[in-house]
């Protein structure tokens, strides 16, 4: 599963944060385990992640594509590539930001995600904005 998850309050939920930054684009990710959509007995662990993208450079840029590398606790790797994010290709002027929430499902209670966005300036110069690897972690269980 790789798709949109409805925005839910995150104030009282512990999260993991990751920050990726190059000279032009800053990416911050907050994650949370979605217990209501998960079923550990069936190896279904659902995570939501909220991404904030900020243009900290001097030139406007548009997000063209995304590339995610998702790893679960068993070492299974899934790569996801696609146009834009949540159906949009946001155009960010210097100082502007864009935030969205999406989700993924793992077969284990722990994993990681990371990747990049392909961006293009108004002058047609393409560059990648890194998304540092971040942790996806479900509830702790005792065996």
N, C-alpha and C positions, 0 to 999 in steps of 0.2 A: 504494500500500500504506500503510495506516495501522493498525498493530496492535501487539500485544505481541511483544516480542523477548525470548528467554530471558536472564536475568541472567547476565552473564559478568564475570570479574575485570577491573577497569579500572585496576589499580595501575600497569601498565607501558605503558599506552596514553595518548599525549598527548590532551588533551581541550580543548574550548572550554567556558567557563563563562559563564553569564548569571545575573544576579540581578534580580528584579523585586520591588518592595515597596510596599505602601501601609501605612496605619496599623494594619491588622489582620492581614494575611496576607503572609508572605514566601515568595517562590518562587525556588528555585535550580535551574538546569539544567546538567547535564554531558552532553556529547555524545561520540560516537566513531563512526568509520567502521567498518562491518562488512564487512571484506574477503571473508570466507568466503561471504557471500550476495550480493556484488556481482559484476557482469560488465561492466566498462567498455567492452568491444568491442560490447556490446549496449545501451549507454547506460543501464545499471542500476547505480545507486549507492545502497547501503543504509546508513542511519544509525540508530544507537540513541541514545536520550536518556533519562537518568535524572533525574526531577524530584523535588525535595524541597519539600514544602509545609509551612510552619510557621505556626501561629496565634500571632502576637506581640501580639495585642490583648487585650482584657479580657472579651470575650464569646465563647461557643462558637459555631461556625459549621459548616454542612454545605456541601460542594461539590456543586452541582446539575448544572451543565453545563460543557462545555469549548468553546472556540472557538480554532482554530489558523488562522493565515495562513502558508502555506508558499510560498516563492519559490525557483525554481531559477535557475541562472546565465543562462538564456535569457530571464528575465523572466516565465516562466509562473507564474501564481498559482493556488494551490489552497486553498480554504477547507474546513475540517473542523469540523463542529459535532456534538455528541452529548451524551448524558447521562453524567455521571460520568466516571471515568477507570478504565481496565482493568476495567470491569464493577462498579465500586464508586462509592459516593457517601460518601466519608469524612466523619465528624463529628469535628471537632477542638476540644477544649477549650483554653482559654488555656494556652500552653506546649507543647501537643502538636504532633506532626508526622506526616506520611504521605509515604512514598516509593514510587515505582513506576518501571518501565522500559517504554518503548514504542519504536516505530520508525516510520520513513518511508522512502520510496524516491524518489529524484530521477533525472531523465534527464541531469543534469550533475553534475560532481564537486564543485560548490560551490552553496550556497544559504543561505537563512535561514528561521527559524521564529520566530513570536511569537504572542501572542494574549492570552486572558484566561480566567478561571474565573468563573462566576456562583456566588456564595456566598449563603447565607441564615443569619442568626443564629437562635437559638432563639426570639427575639421576633418572627420573621417579616420582619425587615428584609433586603432583598436588596442586594448590592453586588458590584461586579466587582473581582477581584484580577488585576492586570496581570501578564503574562508578557513581560518585555522581549525584544525580538528578539535571537536568538542565531545564531551561524554554524554551518553544517554544511559541513565541508570534508574532502574525500577526499584520497588520496595525491597528491603533486605528481608531474606527469609532464613529461618533456622531449619537445619535438617538433622 
